[in-house]
Amino acid sequence: MKAAILFSFCFLQLTFAVNAIGQKPIKPAKNDTLFPSQSALIKGYVGGKLDVSYQNRILAQDVNRLVEPFRNRTEDRCWQSEFWGKWFTSAVLAYRYRPEPQLKSLLDQAVSGLLSTQSPNGYIGNYAENKQLEQWDIWGRKYCMLGLLAYNDLTGDKNSLLATKKLADHLIKELADKNALIVKQGNHRGMAATSILEPICLLYSRTGDKRYLDFANEIVRQWESPDGPQLISKSGIDVAKRFPKPKNWFSWDQGQKAYEMMSCYEGLLELYRLTGKPEYREAVEKTWQNILDTEINIAGSGSGVECWFGGKQLQTMHIDHYQETCVTATWIKLSQQLLRLTGEAKYADAIEQTYYNALLGAMYSDGSDWAKYSPLAGQRLQGSEQCGMGLNCCVASGPRGLFTLPLTAVMSKIDGISVNFFVEGSYRLLTPGGKPLEVIQQTNYPVSGNISLKIVVPKEEQFKVRIRIPLWSQRTMLTINDQPVETVIPGKYAEISRVWKSGDFISLTLDMRGRVIRIGDMPENLAIVRGPIVLARDARLGTPHVDETIKPIIDKEGFVNLESAGTNQNGIWMKYKGSFMVESHQEGVNKPVEITLCDYASAGNTLDEHSWFRVWLPQSYDPRK
C-alpha cells in the first residue's frame, strides 16, 4: 500500500512542479485504454530475474562513470551520452516496482551529477563544440531528456524539468542558427536524431509550451521530405525494403536500422496522443504488424547487423550479429505502448513471446550482464565494451525491457481491469469506483498452464475483468468460482462483467501441448514450442549431438508429447523429454529415442564455451517423397 501511495503522490508532485514553472500539463487528444498497476510484488521465476537485475545491474552501476563524458566534451563520433539515460530510465522503472532508499539515493546522485554539467546555453552532451549535432550527439541528448523527464515524473523535481526545457530550447535554437535540418544530422536517414520526437512530445505534454509541439510537427514534416526516412508514407512498405541497401552499412543512407526506427515510432505514438491525428497511429500499427510478419523470429526478436533484412523467413540460417538486445528491448517497449493505447491482445501476445525467450535469453543468469547478440543456434557470447564505458548499448537496454512487466501484468481500465500476463504475485489497483483492489496470481506459468486469480476488494462492486487468452491456446478452460465461462476465443480477451466481492476466484487452464512450427521446404526445419516457450537442444542435455538430424514423433492432432524432466536444475529453467527418430544409417526398422530439450532462455546461457545449442531442427530430405 505504501508503494501505491507513493505512485499517486508522484503524479500530484508532477502537477505541482509543472505549475511551479508557470505552465500547465496538456490534456491529450487521445487517452490510453490501459493504465499501470499502482504497485506489484512479483514472485516465482520472473520475480527472481527482476531481483538479480535490480541488485547486480541497476544498483551496481557506477553513475559517476556515466556522467564523466558530459564533463569532458571531446567526442566526435561515439555514443557515450546514451548510457546515462538508458541506465536511468531502466532504474526509474525498477524503482517504481521496488521503491528502495538505496536506489532513490543513486537516482538523486545521477541527476545532480548530470545537471552539474549543463552549460549556460542549455547544452548537455559530450561532443566537442565544433562537432555538436553530428553523429550521435542528438541521440544522446534524447536519452538525457528521457531520463530527466522520468525523474521529474517520479519526484516532482522542478530543476530536472527546467533543465529539460533548457536542453530542448538550446537544440531548437542551435538548429535554427545553423540553418540545419535535424533529419540530415547524425546517422540512419535522421532516425537517430529525430527519435528525440518522443521526449519533445513528453515535454510539451508536461509544460503546454507550444514551441515544443511546433518542433514535433517540424520533425514529422522533415520525415516526409525527400531527405527523410518517410516513416509515415512508407509505413505500407516492408521495413527491410524502404530504401536501397547502402554501400556504408552504418551511415546516413541506412534506412533499415531497426532500433532507431522503432524509437521514432514510439515518438509518433506520443504525438498521436497529443494531436489525435489518425494517420500517425495507422503508420505505427501498420509498421508494427509488418515487423511482426516479416522480421520477428520464433524467439520474439530479429535484426541482423542491427538492421531489418526480411529475417523471419531466413531465421534458420546462421546470421551475422543476430537479434540485437537493443532491438529486443525496443520491440517490447513499442508493443507495450500499443498495448496501453489499444488494449489489444496481439500486443500482449508479442510481448510475452519476446520476454520469455529473446529477452530472458540475452540476460545472464545473475542479471549482471546481457548478451549483445543472441543466435538461435551456436553459442551465447559476451558482447564487447563500447566507447570505453565499461558496458555496451545492450547491457544498458536489457533492463529497460525487463522492468516494463511488473506494473503492466495487471492494468486498470476505466470500467475494470485487464490481466495481460500470467506472473505469480500480487497487484494493487483501484476499482472504477476508486476503491482499493488487489489481484493475487498463484501460478508457476509457463511451467504449467494453470493460473489462479483471487480478487480482494473492501466491498462488492460491479466492474469488468478482462483475461488474455493467448492465440496459441486452442484448448482453454476458464471458470469463475468454479462456474465455466463459455465464450473463450484464442487471441482475444475473455471479458467478465459482474458484481465482484472479496474472495472471488478465477481459474484459467491454458493449452500447453508441444506445438510444431515448420519453416522452409528444401530443406525443411522444425522447432518445438510449449505455451510461449521456445524449446531448444543443448549440449549439456546429452546425446545425440545437437547438430544431429532428429525428427519428433507427432500425434494424430499434430502435437508432440512432452514430459517434464525437471525445473530449475543446473542453471536450466525447464527441461522436457520427447520421442524422436534419429537417422540410423541402417536398413530395417528404426526405433525412436528419448531426447531432452530445454527452454531457449536457458539454452547455452552460460560462460562455458562448450555449451552449444540449437532451436531449429533441420530435417533430412527423403528422395522417395
C-alpha positions in Angstrom: 0.0 0.0 0.0 2.9 2.3 0.7 4.1 1.9 -2.9 0.6 2.7 -4.2 0.5 5.9 -2.1 4.0 6.8 -3.4 2.8 6.3 -7.0 -0.2 8.5 -6.6 1.8 11.1 -4.7 4.4 11.3 -7.6 1.7 12.4 -10.0 0.5 15.0 -7.6 4.0 16.3 -7.4 4.2 16.3 -11.2 1.2 18.6 -11.5 2.7 20.9 -8.8 6.1 21.0 -10.4 4.7 21.9 -13.8 2.5 24.6 -12.3 5.6 25.9 -10.4 7.2 27.0 -13.7 4.1 28.8 -14.8 2.7 26.2 -17.3 0.1 23.5 -17.2 0.1 19.9 -18.5 -1.8 19.3 -21.7 -4.8 17.1 -21.8 -4.2 14.5 -24.5 -6.4 14.3 -27.5 -6.4 10.5 -27.2 -6.2 8.7 -23.9 -4.8 5.3 -23.3 -7.1 2.3 -22.8 -5.0 0.7 -20.1 -3.2 2.2 -17.1 -0.4 0.6 -15.0 -1.0 -1.0 -11.6 -0.2 1.2 -8.7 2.2 -1.4 -7.3 3.2 -5.0 -7.8 5.1 -7.7 -5.9 6.3 -10.3 -8.4 7.3 -13.8 -7.2 8.5 -17.0 -8.8 11.0 -17.3 -11.6 10.3 -13.8 -13.1 10.5 -12.2 -9.7 13.9 -13.8 -9.2 15.1 -12.4 -12.6 13.8 -8.9 -11.6 15.6 -9.2 -8.2 19.0 -10.1 -9.6 18.9 -7.4 -12.3 17.9 -4.9 -9.6 20.8 -5.9 -7.4 23.5 -6.8 -9.9 22.9 -4.4 -12.8 20.8 -1.4 -11.6 22.3 -0.9 -8.2 25.8 -2.0 -9.3 26.2 0.8 -11.9 28.8 3.4 -11.2 26.8 6.6 -12.1 29.9 8.8 -11.9 31.3 6.9 -14.8 28.2 7.6 -16.8 28.4 11.3 -16.0 32.1 11.7 -16.7 31.9 12.1 -20.6 29.5 15.0 -20.1 32.3 16.9 -18.3 35.0 16.2 -20.9 33.2 17.0 -24.1 35.8 15.7 -26.5 33.7 13.3 -28.6 33.3 13.5 -32.3 31.6 10.2 -33.3 30.7 7.8 -30.5 27.6 7.4 -28.3 28.7 7.5 -24.7 26.0 10.0 -23.9 23.2 7.4 -24.4 24.4 5.3 -21.4 23.3 7.7 -18.7 19.7 7.9 -20.0 19.4 4.2 -20.7 20.5 3.2 -17.3 18.5 6.0 -15.7 15.2 5.2 -17.3 15.5 1.5 -16.5 16.4 2.4 -12.9 13.3 4.5 -12.6 11.2 1.6 -13.9 12.9 -0.6 -11.3 12.3 2.0 -8.5 8.6 2.2 -9.4 8.5 -1.5 -9.0 10.6 -1.6 -5.8 11.0 1.9 -4.2 14.0 1.3 -2.1 16.0 4.1 -0.5 19.4 2.9 -1.9 18.1 3.2 -5.4 16.5 6.5 -4.8 19.8 7.9 -3.5 21.5 6.6 -6.6 18.9 8.3 -8.8 19.4 11.6 -7.0 23.1 11.3 -7.4 22.8 10.6 -11.1 20.6 13.6 -11.7 22.6 16.1 -9.7 25.7 14.9 -11.5 24.2 15.3 -14.9 22.7 18.8 -14.1 26.1 20.0 -12.9 27.4 19.6 -16.5 24.7 21.7 -18.2 26.2 24.7 -20.0 24.6 28.2 -19.5 23.2 27.9 -23.0 21.4 24.6 -22.1 23.6 22.0 -23.8 24.0 18.7 -22.1 26.2 16.4 -24.0 29.8 15.1 -24.6 30.6 16.3 -28.1 33.2 18.9 -28.9 31.8 22.3 -29.7 32.7 22.1 -33.4 31.1 18.6 -33.7 27.8 19.2 -32.0 24.7 18.0 -33.9 26.8 15.4 -35.7 26.8 11.6 -35.4 25.2 10.5 -32.1 25.0 13.9 -30.3 21.3 14.5 -30.7 20.6 10.8 -29.9 22.4 11.2 -26.6 20.5 14.4 -25.8 17.3 12.4 -26.3 18.3 9.9 -23.6 19.2 12.8 -21.2 15.8 14.3 -21.8 14.0 11.0 -21.3 15.9 10.4 -18.0 15.3 13.9 -16.6 11.6 13.7 -17.5 11.3 10.4 -15.8 12.9 11.8 -12.7 10.5 14.8 -12.8 7.5 12.4 -13.1 8.8 10.3 -10.2 9.7 13.1 -7.8 8.1 16.4 -9.0 11.6 17.9 -9.0 11.3 21.2 -11.0 15.0 21.6 -11.6 15.0 18.5 -13.8 12.1 19.8 -15.8 13.7 23.2 -16.2 16.9 21.6 -17.3 15.0 19.6 -19.9 13.4 22.7 -21.2 16.8 24.4 -21.5 18.2 21.4 -23.3 15.3 21.4 -25.8 15.4 25.2 -26.2 19.1 25.0 -27.0 18.6 22.3 -29.6 15.8 24.2 -31.4 17.9 27.4 -31.4 21.1 25.6 -32.5 19.3 24.0 -35.5 17.8 27.4 -36.5 21.1 29.3 -36.0 23.0 26.8 -38.2 20.1 26.5 -40.7 20.3 22.8 -40.2 17.7 20.2 -40.9 17.5 17.7 -38.0 16.8 14.9 -40.4 20.2 15.5 -42.0 22.0 15.2 -38.7 23.7 12.0 -37.5 23.0 8.6 -38.9 20.3 6.4 -40.5 18.4 8.9 -42.5 18.0 11.1 -39.5 16.2 8.4 -37.5 18.7 8.5 -34.6 18.5 12.3 -34.3 14.7 12.6 -34.9 13.9 10.0 -32.3 14.1 12.9 -30.0 10.5 13.4 -31.0 9.5 11.2 -28.0 10.9 13.4 -25.2 9.9 16.6 -27.1 6.2 15.4 -27.1 6.5 14.4 -23.4 7.9 17.8 -22.6 5.0 19.5 -24.4 2.5 17.4 -22.5 4.1 18.4 -19.2 4.5 22.2 -19.9 2.0 23.2 -22.5 4.7 25.2 -24.3 3.5 25.3 -27.9 7.1 25.7 -29.2 7.7 22.0 -28.4 4.6 20.9 -30.3 5.7 23.1 -33.2 9.1 21.4 -33.1 7.5 17.9 -33.0 5.4 18.8 -36.1 8.5 20.1 -37.9 10.3 16.8 -37.2 7.4 14.8 -38.8 7.3 17.3 -41.7 11.0 16.6 -42.3 10.5 12.9 -42.0 8.3 13.0 -45.1 10.7 15.2 -47.2 12.9 13.5 -49.8 15.8 13.7 -47.3 13.8 11.9 -44.6 13.0 8.3 -43.6 9.4 8.8 -44.7 8.1 6.8 -41.7 4.5 7.7 -42.5 4.3 7.5 -46.2 6.4 4.3 -46.3 4.5 2.5 -43.5 2.9 0.2 -46.0 6.2 -1.0 -47.3 8.2 -3.8 -45.7 10.7 -2.3 -43.2 13.6 -4.1 -45.0 12.7 -2.7 -48.4 12.1 1.0 -47.8 15.5 2.2 -49.1 18.3 0.7 -51.2 20.9 -1.2 -49.3 23.7 1.3 -48.5 27.3 1.0 -49.5 28.3 2.0 -46.0 26.2 -0.1 -43.6 26.3 2.3 -40.6 25.8 5.5 -42.4 23.2 8.2 -43.0 22.0 6.2 -46.0 20.9 3.2 -43.9 17.1 3.4 -43.7 16.6 -0.1 -42.3 18.2 0.5 -38.8 15.8 -1.5 -36.6 16.3 0.1 -33.1 16.2 3.7 -34.3 13.2 3.2 -36.5 11.1 1.8 -33.6 12.3 4.6 -31.4 10.9 7.1 -33.9 7.6 5.3 -33.9 7.4 5.4 -30.1 7.6 9.2 -30.5 5.0 9.2 -33.2 2.6 7.4 -30.8 3.2 10.2 -28.3 2.4 12.8 -31.0 -0.8 10.8 -31.8 -1.8 11.0 -28.2 -1.4 14.8 -28.3 -3.0 15.5 -31.6 -5.3 12.6 -32.3 -4.3 12.5 -36.0 -5.3 9.0 -37.2 -2.6 8.8 -39.8 0.1 8.7 -37.0 -1.5 5.8 -35.2 -2.1 4.0 -38.5 1.5 4.3 -39.5 2.7 2.8 -36.3 0.2 0.0 -36.3 0.9 -0.9 -39.9 4.7 -0.9 -39.3 4.3 -2.9 -36.1 2.3 -5.6 -38.0 4.9 -5.6 -40.8 7.7 -6.1 -38.4 5.8 -9.0 -36.8 5.0 -10.6 -40.2 8.4 -10.2 -41.9 11.1 -9.8 -39.2 10.2 -11.2 -35.8 11.6 -14.7 -35.3 10.4 -17.6 -33.2 12.1 -16.2 -30.1 10.3 -12.9 -30.5 13.0 -10.6 -31.9 15.1 -10.0 -35.0 17.6 -7.9 -37.0 20.9 -8.8 -38.5 23.9 -6.4 -38.0 21.3 -4.2 -36.2 19.0 -3.8 -39.3 15.8 -5.2 -40.7 16.5 -7.6 -43.5 13.4 -9.8 -44.1 14.7 -12.0 -41.4 11.6 -14.0 -40.4 12.0 -16.3 -43.4 15.7 -16.5 -43.0 15.9 -17.3 -39.3 17.0 -21.0 -39.8 20.3 -19.7 -41.3 23.4 -18.6 -39.4 23.1 -14.8 -39.5 25.8 -12.2 -38.6 25.2 -10.2 -35.4 21.7 -11.6 -35.0 19.0 -10.4 -32.7 20.5 -7.4 -31.0 19.2 -6.9 -27.5 18.6 -3.2 -28.1 16.1 -4.3 -30.8 14.6 -6.9 -28.4 14.0 -4.4 -25.6 12.7 -1.7 -28.0 10.3 -4.1 -29.7 8.9 -4.8 -26.2 8.7 -1.1 -25.4 6.9 -0.3 -28.7 4.5 -3.2 -28.1 3.9 -2.0 -24.6 3.0 1.4 -26.0 0.4 -0.1 -28.3 -0.9 -2.4 -25.6 -1.5 0.7 -23.4 -3.1 2.6 -26.2 -5.4 -0.1 -27.6 -5.8 -2.9 -25.1 -5.5 -5.4 -27.9 -4.4 -9.0 -27.1 -2.0 -9.3 -30.0 0.4 -6.8 -28.5 0.5 -8.7 -25.2 1.0 -12.0 -27.1 4.0 -10.5 -28.8 5.5 -9.1 -25.5 5.1 -12.4 -23.8 6.9 -14.3 -26.6 9.8 -11.8 -26.6 10.1 -11.5 -22.9 10.3 -15.2 -22.1 12.6 -16.1 -25.0 14.7 -13.4 -26.6 14.9 -11.1 -23.6 15.5 -13.6 -20.8 17.8 -15.5 -23.2 20.0 -12.4 -23.5 20.2 -11.9 -19.8 23.0 -13.6 -17.9 21.7 -15.8 -15.1 22.9 -13.4 -12.3 21.5 -10.3 -14.0 24.8 -8.6 -14.1 25.3 -8.6 -17.9 23.5 -9.0 -21.2 24.5 -10.6 -24.5 24.6 -8.1 -27.3 23.6 -10.6 -29.9 21.6 -13.9 -29.4 21.7 -16.5 -32.2 19.1 -19.3 -32.5 22.0 -21.9 -32.8 25.6 -22.0 -31.7 26.8 -20.2 -28.6 25.8 -17.2 -26.5 28.8 -15.0 -26.0 29.6 -11.9 -24.1 29.4 -8.6 -26.0 32.3 -6.3 -26.2 32.7 -3.0 -24.3 31.7 0.2 -26.2 33.1 3.7 -26.1 35.3 3.0 -23.1 32.3 3.0 -20.8 32.7 -0.5 -19.3 29.4 -1.7 -20.9 27.7 -1.7 -24.2 24.4 -0.4 -25.5 22.6 -3.7 -25.0 23.7 -4.1 -21.4 22.1 -0.7 -20.9 19.0 -1.6 -22.9 18.1 -5.0 -21.5 16.7 -3.8 -18.2 14.5 -1.3 -20.0 12.6 -4.2 -21.4 12.8 -6.3 -18.3 11.2 -3.8 -15.9 8.3 -3.0 -18.2 6.5 -6.1 -17.0 5.7 -5.7 -13.2 3.2 -2.8 -13.5 1.7 -4.0 -16.8 0.9 -7.6 -15.9 -2.4 -6.4 -14.5 -3.6 -3.0 -15.6 -6.6 -0.7 -14.9 -9.3 0.2 -17.4 -12.0 2.8 -17.0 -14.6 0.0 -16.5 -12.4 -2.6 -14.7 -9.0 -4.4 -15.0 -7.1 -6.2 -17.6 -4.9 -9.3 -16.9 -2.3 -9.2 -19.6 0.4 -11.5 -18.3 0.3 -14.5 -16.0 3.0 -13.9 -13.4 2.9 -15.1 -9.8 2.5 -12.2 -7.4 0.1 -9.6 -6.1 -1.1 -6.4 -7.9 -2.7 -3.3 -6.4 -5.0 -1.1 -8.4 -8.2 0.9 -8.0 -11.7 -0.2 -9.0 -13.7 2.0 -11.3 -15.3 3.3 -8.1 -12.0 4.4 -6.7 -11.7 1.6 -4.1 -8.5 -0.4 -3.5 -8.4 -3.6 -5.4 -5.8 -6.4 -5.1 -5.4 -9.2 -7.6 -3.4 -12.2 -6.4 -2.0 -14.5 -9.0 -1.0 -18.0 -8.0 0.8 -19.9 -10.8 4.1 -21.3 -11.9 3.3 -20.4 -15.5 4.7 -21.1 -18.1 6.0 -24.3 -16.5 2.3 -25.2 -16.3 -0.7 -23.7 -17.8 -2.6 -23.4 -14.5 -3.4 -19.8 -13.3 -5.5 -18.9 -10.3 -6.6 -15.3 -9.7 -8.1 -14.1 -6.5 -10.0 -10.8 -6.2 -9.7 -8.8 -2.9 -11.9 -5.7 -2.6 -13.2 -3.9 0.5 -16.9 -4.1 -0.7 -18.8 -5.5 -3.6 -18.6 -3.6 -6.8 -19.7 -4.1 -10.4 -16.8 -4.0 -12.9 -15.2 -5.9 -15.8 -12.3 -8.3 -15.6 -10.5 -9.0 -18.9 -8.2 -12.0 -19.2 -6.0 -12.6 -22.2 -6.4 -15.9 -23.9 -3.1 -16.4 -25.9 -3.5 -17.1 -29.6 -1.7 -20.4 -29.3 -4.1 -21.8 -26.6 -6.6 -23.8 -28.6 -7.9 -25.7 -25.6 -8.7 -23.3 -22.8 -10.7 -23.7 -19.6 -11.9 -20.6 -17.7 -14.0 -20.6 -14.6 -15.3 -18.1 -12.1 -15.9 -19.6 -8.7 -15.9 -23.0 -10.4 -18.5 -21.9 -12.9 -17.4 -22.2 -16.5 -17.1 -19.2 -18.8 -18.5 -20.2 -22.2 -17.1 -17.6 -24.7 -13.3 -18.0 -24.7 -11.6 -17.1 -28.0 -7.9 -17.6 -28.6 -6.1 -14.3 -29.4 -8.8 -12.3 -27.6 -9.6 -11.2 -24.0 -12.3 -13.0 -22.2 -14.4 -10.3 -20.6 -16.4 -11.0 -17.4 -18.7 -8.3 -16.2 -20.3 -8.9 -12.8 -20.5 -7.8 -9.2 -17.2 -8.8 -7.7 -16.7 -9.5 -4.0 -13.6 -10.3 -1.9 -12.6 -13.9 -2.3 -14.0 -14.4 -5.8 -11.5 -16.5 -7.7 -10.8 -17.2 -11.4 -9.2 -20.3 -12.7 -7.5 -20.4 -16.1 -6.0 -23.5 -17.7 -4.1 -23.0 -21.0 -3.1 -25.5 -23.7 0.5 -26.4 -23.1 0.8 -29.2 -25.6 4.0 -29.2 -27.6 3.4 -27.4 -30.9 5.5 -28.0 -34.1 6.5 -24.9 -36.1 7.7 -25.5 -39.6 9.6 -23.3 -42.0 11.1 -23.9 -45.4 10.8 -26.7 -47.9 14.2 -27.9 -49.1 15.4 -28.1 -46.5 12.6 -28.1 -44.0 13.3 -27.0 -40.4 11.2 -27.8 -37.4 11.0 -26.1 -34.0 9.0 -27.1 -30.9 7.2 -24.6 -28.7 5.3 -25.2 -25.5 3.0 -22.4 -24.4 5.0 -19.2 -25.0 8.3 -21.1 -24.5 10.6 -22.0 -27.4 12.4 -25.3 -26.8 16.0 -26.0 -27.8 18.6 -28.7 -27.9 21.5 -28.1 -25.5 24.9 -29.9 -25.4 24.5 -30.2 -21.6 21.5 -32.5 -22.0 23.2 -35.5 -23.5 23.3 -37.3 -26.9 22.8 -37.3 -29.7 24.9 -34.3 -30.8 22.9 -31.0 -31.0 23.5 -30.9 -34.8 22.3 -34.4 -35.4 19.2 -34.7 -37.6 16.2 -35.6 -35.4 12.5 -35.8 -36.2 9.8 -35.6 -33.4 7.1 -38.1 -33.1 3.9 -36.2 -33.7 0.5 -37.4 -32.6 -2.6 -37.5 -34.8 -3.6 -34.0 -33.8 -0.2 -32.6 -34.8 1.3 -32.2 -31.3 4.5 -33.5 -29.7 4.1 -35.4 -26.4 6.4 -33.8 -23.8 7.1 -34.8 -20.3 8.7 -32.7 -17.7 12.4 -33.6 -16.9 12.7 -31.1 -14.1 12.8 -27.4 -13.4 15.5 -25.0 -12.1 18.3 -27.6 -12.3 21.9 -26.8 -13.1 21.1 -23.4 -14.5 18.3 -24.6 -16.7 14.7 -23.3 -16.0 12.7 -26.1 -17.8 13.5 -29.5 -19.3 11.2 -31.7 -21.3 11.6 -35.2 -22.7 10.1 -36.2 -26.0 10.4 -39.1 -28.5 12.4 -38.5 -31.7 13.6 -40.5 -34.7 17.3 -40.4 -35.5 18.8 -41.5 -38.8 20.3 -44.9 -38.0 22.1 -45.2 -41.4 21.0 -48.9 -41.4 18.3 -50.8 -43.2 15.3 -52.1 -41.3 13.0 -50.6 -38.7 14.4 -47.5 -36.8 13.2 -47.1 -33.2 12.5 -43.7 -31.6 14.9 -42.4 -28.9 14.2 -40.1 -25.9 15.8 -36.7 -26.2 15.7 -33.8 -23.7 15.0 -30.2 -24.7 15.2 -27.1 -22.6 13.8 -23.6 -22.7 15.5 -21.2 -25.2 16.4 -18.7 -22.4 18.5 -21.3 -20.6 20.0 -22.9 -23.7 23.7 -22.1 -23.9 23.2 -19.3 -21.3 26.5 -19.9 -19.6 30.0 -18.7 -20.0 31.1 -22.3 -20.7 32.4 -22.2 -24.3 31.3 -25.8 -24.8 27.6 -25.1 -24.2 26.3 -25.3 -27.8 22.6 -25.2 -28.5 20.1 -25.2 -31.4 16.4 -24.1 -31.8 15.7 -25.1 -35.4 15.9 -28.8 -36.2 16.9 -29.4 -39.9 15.0 -32.3 -41.4 16.6 -34.8 -43.6 15.4 -34.9 -47.3 13.6 -38.1 -48.3 14.1 -38.7 -52.1 11.1 -41.1 -52.0 8.8 -38.1 -51.4 
